[in-house]
Structure formats: C-alpha cells, structure tokens
Amino acid sequence: MALLHGAKRLLGRIAAAATTARADREAAPSAGVELLTPTRPLQMTRLNPAFAKLVDSIPLSCLDTPSMMSLPEKQFLFGLASRYYAGKGIIVDAGIFLGGSTRCFGEGVRSNPKREEIMRNWPRPIVSYERAIVNPNMPLFFKKHGLTLSAAPGESFESELRRNIAPVKDLVDLRIGDFMDALELDCPVEILFLDILKVPALSLRAFQRFYSRLIPGRSVVVHQDYFFEELPWIKTHQEALSDYFDFVGEIGSSAVFLCRKEIPLAVVHGLENELPPAEQLRLASIALHRSADPARRFFMALSKMRLIRKLEGQVAARAYLESIRTEFPEQVAQTDNMRLSSALRRAEELLVEKPRKARNDGMRTPRRRALSL
C-alpha cells in the first residue's frame, strides 16, 4: 500500500512538472498538485494535497438533484463546505441551475463540525444566485434526466429549483433574477463558486462584485466553466489577476484557485478596460497549460480559437484550428467520444462562412470591400 501511495505521489510530481513547462514562463506554478485518479480523458482529478482530501464520500441526498456537474465536483463542493469552510465569510453559489451545487454546499454546512459557530456569524451562510429561466438547450436536459418539468424556453423553473433545495433552504439566501440587477454584498466571501459567467458582462460583474471581498490565504474560487471549449473571457479575466491567486488544481470542468493576497477594487474594475489583443492571447495560452490532461488542453485550445476569431478574424482562427489538429491528433481521432467530437464540430461550424442574403435574381450578394477614406 505504501508503495502504491508513493507511486501516486510520484505520478503527481511528474504531472506537476509537465504543467509548469508552459509557453509563457510567467504563469503561476502549480506546485504541490497531485494526481488522484487515472488520466482518463476529462475525468482526471488533480488537486493540491491540502484540497485533494476533500474529494471523498458524499451523502446520497446530494445526488438527488440533476446537474451538469460530475460526481467528483459534487464531492469537492460538499468537502469544501463540510471540512474546509470555517465561517470567516459566506459561501457564494452563483449560477445554480436546478440547485445541485447549493444542495452540496447546504448538506456540507449541515455536517460541518463548526456549524453552530458558522450560524452565529451567518444565519444563512450560502448566498445562491439563479435567473431560473429556461433557455433553448434546457428542455433536452430535462428530458434526458427524466424530469417532468414542462417549462418551455423563456418560462421560469423557479418552482422546481425551490423544491430541490428545500431540505437546505434554512441555510440559503436564494436570489432569483437577473444577476446584473442583484443587490450588492457587504461581507467577506470565503468560498466562491462561479457557474454564471456565460457572457463577458456577467463575468466582469461577478469579478467586480466578489473578488475584492475574498479573504487572503483563505478564500477559494471554483470556476465551473474554466476547462470548457467556449467562454474564453473566463480564462483571460482570471489569468489577468494571477498575481493574486495560487492555482489549486482541476476537477471535472472546474479550475480551483486560492486567493493569496487582497485584491484592490480598482484592480478588479480595471478589467473593464479591455486588455490589448496580444495580452489576451498570452493569458489564454497560460490558461491552456493549466491542465495536465491533454483532453482538457484540447478544449482550452478550442476556446483560444474563439478568442482568435474575435480578435484577428476567421482566417487566423481557421489557421489556429489546423494547428490544434496537429497538436492534438489523439483527441481529434476520438470520434467515439461525444464530448471531444461535438466540441470540435462546433468549432468547425463557427468558422463556416454563412451565405449572405440573396438578391432578387437569386444570386449571392458580393462582399463589400472596405472603403478607405
């Protein structure tokens, strides 16, 4: 057993060393992370040893709510709330969908040995945010998970959400509505779970609202959409503040960071001034190399491709996609892996020129040339 444990730790050190070999040497080192599970595509869990122990057993009640999170991610959230959380600030759960993350946090707080002390400081220690409006992709998720929820796109699923978190509602300050209009917080944040950063404006708003309230040396930030093939602004916003964080590791599609020094509000508001294109691309490259999993790096490269498309146009993005095919041949070849193949397909579709509206004579309208005045 000791030999096996030693082998795991050796694998962890090897993986950590590989991760530090980044394109940009300014990337914060991920020293001390260790490999906890075999390196199956997208299923590796690799965390700093101090946090790795939090990925453990979980009450069955935490599995009642259908969720897009993986089991290890749920275990980690429960472990954070039950064994790490000390009540020095609140838990912010931003973007809870049907309530899976809130349920994990709630059950964790309820089993926390410091629960009474926590409750004296924060009667409702979990603040959860959700718009609770069905988008076009959700009905398929509802059907896949056998939910009888009949809400159509544009309708509310608040009642289903409230039903799911009912067992922990005494611990939760639930805030339904547009996050952009939500009331400000006036307290420190000890655990920050972000699954709400679906557009750049929401990302900036969340950073401005929460990051200056993080507790140096204590607060943990979990980005649930970090290792995802879209949403490049999450990576650039987080990496722009890398001086204030240590990278803790990866689990599911989540990246975990520990705040190590106070973040001035002015620094956070500085993100509103869009970074120069070269800097955005540099930060995207740093983010790409955070993971030791080639499949996750493949996703991050596809995310960077979207950023290139925005900053440099279709031709540059198409050239970068071809380089991705060269750099990740195994991932491109895994056509039986739906996550990998669908991510690549969506990237390819993004770069297809859409035909312009036809003239009355049935001919395509020629492209207008840019005029120089």
C-alpha positions as CSV (number, residue, x, y, z in Angstrom):
1,M,0.0,0.0,0.0
2,A,2.8,2.4,0.9
3,L,4.5,1.6,-2.4
4,L,1.2,2.3,-4.3
5,H,0.8,5.6,-2.4
6,G,4.4,6.5,-3.3
7,A,3.8,5.7,-6.9
8,K,0.7,8.0,-6.9
9,R,2.7,10.8,-5.4
10,L,5.5,10.3,-8.0
11,L,2.9,10.5,-10.8
12,G,1.6,13.7,-9.3
13,R,5.1,15.2,-9.2
14,I,5.6,14.2,-12.8
15,A,2.3,15.7,-13.9
16,A,3.0,18.9,-11.9
17,A,6.4,19.2,-13.6
18,A,4.8,18.8,-17.0
19,T,2.3,21.5,-16.3
20,T,5.0,24.0,-15.4
21,A,6.5,23.7,-18.9
22,R,4.3,26.4,-20.3
23,A,4.5,28.6,-23.3
24,D,4.7,31.6,-21.0
25,R,7.1,31.3,-18.1
26,E,5.2,34.0,-16.2
27,A,2.4,31.5,-15.4
28,A,1.9,30.9,-11.7
29,P,3.5,27.5,-10.8
30,S,1.1,24.7,-9.8
31,A,3.5,23.2,-7.3
32,G,2.2,20.6,-4.9
33,V,-0.7,19.3,-7.1
34,E,-1.1,15.5,-7.2
35,L,-2.9,13.0,-9.5
36,L,-5.8,11.4,-7.7
37,T,-7.5,9.4,-10.5
38,P,-6.3,7.7,-13.7
39,T,-5.8,10.1,-16.6
40,R,-8.9,9.1,-18.5
41,P,-10.0,12.0,-20.8
42,L,-11.7,14.8,-18.9
43,Q,-12.0,12.7,-15.7
44,M,-8.7,13.4,-14.1
45,T,-8.8,14.9,-10.7
46,R,-5.6,16.8,-9.9
47,L,-5.5,19.0,-6.8
48,N,-3.1,20.4,-4.2
49,P,-2.8,17.7,-1.5
50,A,-4.4,20.0,1.1
51,F,-7.6,20.1,-1.0
52,A,-7.4,16.6,-2.6
53,K,-8.5,15.1,0.7
54,L,-11.8,16.9,0.4
55,V,-12.9,14.7,-2.6
56,D,-14.4,12.0,-0.6
57,S,-17.7,10.3,0.2
58,I,-20.9,12.3,-0.2
59,P,-24.4,11.9,1.2
60,L,-26.8,10.4,-1.3
61,S,-29.1,13.4,-0.7
62,C,-26.5,15.5,-2.6
63,L,-27.2,13.3,-5.7
64,D,-31.0,13.9,-5.8
65,T,-30.8,17.0,-8.0
66,P,-29.9,16.5,-11.7
67,S,-26.8,18.6,-12.5
68,M,-24.3,19.2,-15.2
69,M,-21.5,18.7,-12.6
70,S,-19.5,15.5,-12.4
71,L,-19.6,13.4,-9.2
72,P,-16.1,14.4,-8.2
73,E,-17.1,18.1,-8.5
74,K,-20.1,17.5,-6.2
75,Q,-17.8,15.7,-3.7
76,F,-15.4,18.6,-3.8
77,L,-18.1,21.2,-3.1
78,F,-19.5,19.1,-0.2
79,G,-16.0,18.6,1.1
80,L,-15.3,22.4,1.0
81,A,-18.5,23.1,2.9
82,S,-18.1,20.3,5.5
83,R,-14.4,20.2,6.2
84,Y,-12.8,23.4,4.9
85,Y,-15.4,26.2,5.5
86,A,-14.7,28.0,8.8
87,G,-17.3,30.7,8.6
88,K,-14.9,33.6,8.1
89,G,-17.1,34.7,5.3
90,I,-20.1,33.5,3.3
91,I,-20.4,30.9,0.6
92,V,-21.4,32.4,-2.8
93,D,-23.0,30.0,-5.2
94,A,-23.5,31.9,-8.4
95,G,-25.4,30.1,-11.2
96,I,-27.1,27.1,-9.5
97,F,-29.4,25.9,-12.3
98,L,-31.6,23.3,-10.6
99,G,-29.8,23.6,-7.3
100,G,-27.2,20.8,-7.4
101,S,-24.4,23.0,-6.1
102,T,-26.5,24.6,-3.4
103,R,-27.6,21.2,-2.2
104,C,-24.0,20.1,-1.9
105,F,-23.0,23.2,0.0
106,G,-26.0,23.0,2.2
107,E,-25.5,19.4,3.2
108,G,-21.9,20.2,3.7
109,V,-22.5,23.1,6.1
110,R,-25.1,21.0,8.0
111,S,-22.4,18.3,8.7
112,N,-19.7,20.9,9.4
113,P,-18.3,20.5,13.0
114,K,-18.2,24.3,13.2
115,R,-21.8,24.6,12.2
116,E,-23.1,26.4,15.4
117,E,-20.3,28.9,15.2
118,I,-20.9,29.5,11.5
119,M,-24.6,30.0,12.1
120,R,-23.9,32.6,14.8
121,N,-21.9,34.6,12.3
122,W,-24.1,33.9,9.2
123,P,-27.6,32.7,9.8
124,R,-27.9,31.9,6.1
125,P,-24.3,31.3,5.1
126,I,-25.0,30.4,1.5
127,V,-26.0,33.1,-1.0
128,S,-27.2,31.5,-4.2
129,Y,-27.9,33.2,-7.5
130,E,-30.0,32.0,-10.4
131,R,-32.1,33.6,-13.1
132,A,-34.3,30.4,-13.4
133,I,-35.4,31.0,-16.9
134,V,-35.4,28.1,-19.4
135,N,-33.1,28.5,-22.3
136,P,-33.4,26.6,-25.6
137,N,-30.9,23.9,-24.5
138,M,-32.6,23.0,-21.2
139,P,-35.6,21.0,-22.4
140,L,-33.3,18.4,-23.8
141,F,-31.5,18.2,-20.5
142,F,-34.9,17.8,-18.7
143,K,-35.9,15.0,-21.0
144,K,-32.5,13.2,-20.7
145,H,-32.8,13.2,-16.9
146,G,-36.5,12.1,-16.9
147,L,-37.8,15.3,-15.4
148,T,-41.5,16.1,-15.8
149,L,-40.7,19.8,-15.8
150,S,-42.8,21.2,-18.7
151,A,-41.5,24.7,-18.7
152,A,-40.7,25.9,-22.3
153,P,-37.9,28.3,-23.3
154,G,-38.5,31.7,-21.8
155,E,-40.5,30.3,-18.9
156,S,-39.4,30.0,-15.2
157,F,-38.2,26.9,-13.5
158,E,-38.1,28.6,-10.1
159,S,-40.6,26.2,-8.5
160,E,-38.5,23.1,-9.5
161,L,-35.4,24.8,-8.1
162,R,-37.0,25.7,-4.8
163,R,-38.3,22.1,-4.5
164,N,-34.8,20.7,-5.0
165,I,-33.1,22.9,-2.4
166,A,-36.0,22.7,0.1
167,P,-34.0,20.3,2.5
168,V,-31.3,23.0,3.0
169,K,-33.4,26.2,2.5
170,D,-32.9,27.3,6.1
171,L,-29.2,27.8,5.2
172,V,-29.7,29.6,1.9
173,D,-30.3,33.1,0.9
174,L,-31.8,32.4,-2.6
175,R,-31.7,35.3,-5.0
176,I,-33.8,34.8,-8.2
177,G,-33.5,37.2,-11.1
178,D,-31.0,38.9,-13.4
179,F,-27.6,38.8,-11.7
180,M,-26.8,42.2,-13.3
181,D,-29.5,43.7,-11.1
182,A,-28.8,41.8,-7.9
183,L,-28.1,43.7,-4.7
184,E,-24.5,44.2,-3.6
185,L,-22.9,42.1,-0.8
186,D,-21.4,43.7,2.2
187,C,-19.5,40.8,3.7
188,P,-16.3,38.7,3.1
189,V,-16.6,35.7,0.7
190,E,-14.8,32.5,1.8
191,I,-15.9,30.1,-0.9
192,L,-16.9,31.4,-4.4
193,F,-18.4,29.0,-6.9
194,L,-18.9,30.6,-10.3
195,D,-21.1,29.0,-12.9
196,I,-22.8,32.2,-14.1
197,L,-20.1,33.7,-16.4
198,K,-21.9,32.9,-19.7
199,V,-21.3,36.3,-21.3
200,P,-18.4,38.8,-20.8
201,A,-20.7,41.3,-19.0
202,L,-21.7,38.7,-16.4
203,S,-18.1,37.7,-15.9
204,L,-17.0,41.3,-15.3
205,R,-19.9,41.9,-12.9
206,A,-19.1,38.8,-10.9
207,F,-15.4,39.7,-10.6
208,Q,-16.3,43.3,-9.5
209,R,-18.9,42.1,-7.0
210,F,-17.0,39.4,-5.3
211,Y,-13.2,39.5,-5.9
212,S,-12.4,42.4,-3.6
213,R,-14.3,40.6,-0.8
214,L,-12.1,37.5,-1.0
215,I,-10.0,36.6,2.1
216,P,-6.3,36.4,1.5
217,G,-4.9,33.0,2.3
218,R,-8.4,31.5,2.8
219,S,-10.9,32.2,0.0
220,V,-11.3,29.5,-2.6
221,V,-12.6,30.3,-6.1
222,V,-14.1,27.5,-8.2
223,H,-14.6,28.3,-11.9
224,Q,-17.0,25.6,-13.1
225,D,-16.7,26.6,-16.8
226,Y,-12.9,27.1,-16.9
227,F,-12.0,23.9,-18.7
228,F,-14.6,24.4,-21.3
229,E,-14.2,24.8,-25.1
230,E,-16.1,28.1,-25.1
231,L,-16.3,31.3,-22.9
232,P,-12.7,32.5,-23.4
233,W,-13.3,35.6,-21.2
234,I,-13.4,33.5,-18.1
235,K,-9.8,32.5,-18.7
236,T,-8.5,35.9,-19.6
237,H,-10.3,37.6,-16.7
238,Q,-9.0,35.1,-14.1
239,E,-5.4,34.9,-15.5
240,A,-5.2,38.7,-15.6
241,L,-5.4,38.5,-11.8
242,S,-2.9,35.6,-11.5
243,D,-0.7,37.7,-9.2
244,Y,-3.4,37.4,-6.5
245,F,-4.0,33.6,-6.7
246,D,-2.4,30.2,-6.5
247,F,-3.7,27.5,-8.8
248,V,-5.0,24.7,-6.7
249,G,-5.9,22.2,-9.5
250,E,-8.5,20.8,-11.8
251,I,-11.6,18.6,-11.2
252,G,-14.3,18.0,-13.8
253,S,-14.5,21.1,-15.9
254,S,-13.7,23.2,-12.9
255,A,-10.4,25.0,-12.1
256,V,-9.8,25.9,-8.4
257,F,-7.8,28.9,-7.2
258,L,-6.8,30.1,-3.7
259,C,-6.7,33.8,-3.1
260,R,-3.3,34.6,-1.6
261,K,-3.4,38.4,-1.3
262,E,-6.0,41.1,-1.1
263,I,-7.4,42.3,-4.4
264,P,-7.9,46.1,-4.6
265,L,-11.3,47.0,-6.0
266,A,-9.6,49.3,-8.5
267,V,-7.7,46.4,-9.9
268,V,-10.9,44.4,-10.5
269,H,-12.6,47.4,-12.1
270,G,-9.5,47.7,-14.4
271,L,-10.8,44.6,-16.2
272,E,-13.4,46.8,-17.8
273,N,-10.7,48.3,-20.0
274,E,-10.3,45.5,-22.5
275,L,-6.8,44.1,-22.5
276,P,-4.7,44.5,-25.7
277,P,-5.2,41.6,-28.1
278,A,-1.7,40.3,-27.6
279,E,-2.2,40.2,-23.8
280,Q,-5.5,38.4,-24.1
281,L,-3.9,35.7,-26.3
282,R,-0.9,35.4,-23.9
283,L,-3.3,34.9,-21.0
284,A,-5.3,32.3,-23.0
285,S,-2.1,30.4,-23.6
286,I,-1.3,30.4,-19.9
287,A,-4.8,29.1,-19.1
288,L,-4.4,26.4,-21.8
289,H,-1.4,24.9,-19.9
290,R,-3.0,24.9,-16.5
291,S,-4.2,21.3,-17.1
292,A,-2.2,18.1,-17.2
293,D,-5.0,16.4,-19.2
294,P,-4.5,16.6,-23.0
295,A,-8.3,16.4,-23.5
296,R,-8.8,19.5,-21.3
297,R,-6.0,21.3,-23.1
298,F,-7.7,20.4,-26.3
299,F,-10.8,22.2,-25.1
300,M,-8.8,25.2,-23.9
301,A,-7.2,25.4,-27.3
302,L,-10.6,25.5,-28.9
303,S,-11.6,28.2,-26.5
304,K,-8.5,30.2,-27.5
305,M,-9.5,29.7,-31.2
306,R,-12.8,31.5,-30.4
307,L,-10.8,34.4,-28.9
308,I,-8.5,34.5,-32.0
309,R,-11.7,34.6,-34.2
310,K,-12.9,37.7,-32.2
311,L,-9.5,39.5,-32.2
312,E,-8.0,38.5,-35.6
313,G,-10.8,37.2,-37.7
314,Q,-11.9,34.0,-39.5
315,V,-8.7,33.3,-41.4
316,A,-6.4,33.4,-38.4
317,A,-8.9,31.3,-36.4
318,R,-9.0,28.7,-39.1
319,A,-5.2,28.5,-39.3
320,Y,-5.1,28.0,-35.5
321,L,-7.7,25.3,-35.7
322,E,-5.5,23.5,-38.2
323,S,-2.6,23.8,-35.7
324,I,-4.9,22.3,-33.0
325,R,-5.5,19.3,-35.2
326,T,-1.7,18.8,-35.4
327,E,-1.1,19.3,-31.7
328,F,-3.9,17.1,-30.5
329,P,-4.2,14.2,-33.0
330,E,-5.4,11.7,-30.4
331,Q,-8.3,13.9,-29.3
332,V,-9.3,14.7,-32.9
333,A,-9.3,11.0,-33.7
334,Q,-11.5,10.0,-30.8
335,T,-14.8,10.3,-32.8
336,D,-16.5,7.9,-30.4
337,N,-16.0,10.4,-27.5
338,M,-19.1,12.7,-27.9
339,R,-17.6,15.5,-25.7
340,L,-14.5,15.7,-27.8
341,S,-16.1,15.3,-31.2
342,S,-19.0,17.7,-30.5
343,A,-16.6,20.4,-29.3
344,L,-14.6,20.0,-32.5
345,R,-17.7,20.0,-34.6
346,R,-19.0,23.2,-33.0
347,A,-15.6,24.9,-33.6
348,E,-15.7,23.9,-37.2
349,E,-19.2,25.2,-37.7
350,L,-18.2,28.5,-36.1
351,L,-15.7,29.0,-38.9
352,V,-18.0,28.2,-41.8
353,E,-18.8,31.3,-43.8
354,K,-22.6,31.9,-43.7
355,P,-24.1,32.8,-47.1
356,R,-25.3,36.3,-47.4
357,K,-28.8,37.2,-48.2
358,A,-29.6,36.5,-51.9
359,R,-30.6,39.2,-54.3
360,N,-34.0,39.1,-56.0
361,D,-32.3,37.5,-59.0
362,G,-31.3,34.5,-56.8
363,M,-27.6,35.5,-56.9
364,R,-25.5,35.9,-53.8
365,T,-24.7,39.5,-52.8
366,P,-20.9,40.1,-53.3
367,R,-18.9,41.1,-50.3
368,R,-18.5,44.8,-49.9
369,R,-14.9,45.9,-49.9
370,A,-13.7,48.1,-47.0
371,L,-13.6,51.7,-48.1
372,S,-10.6,53.8,-47.0
373,L,-11.5,57.4,-46.7
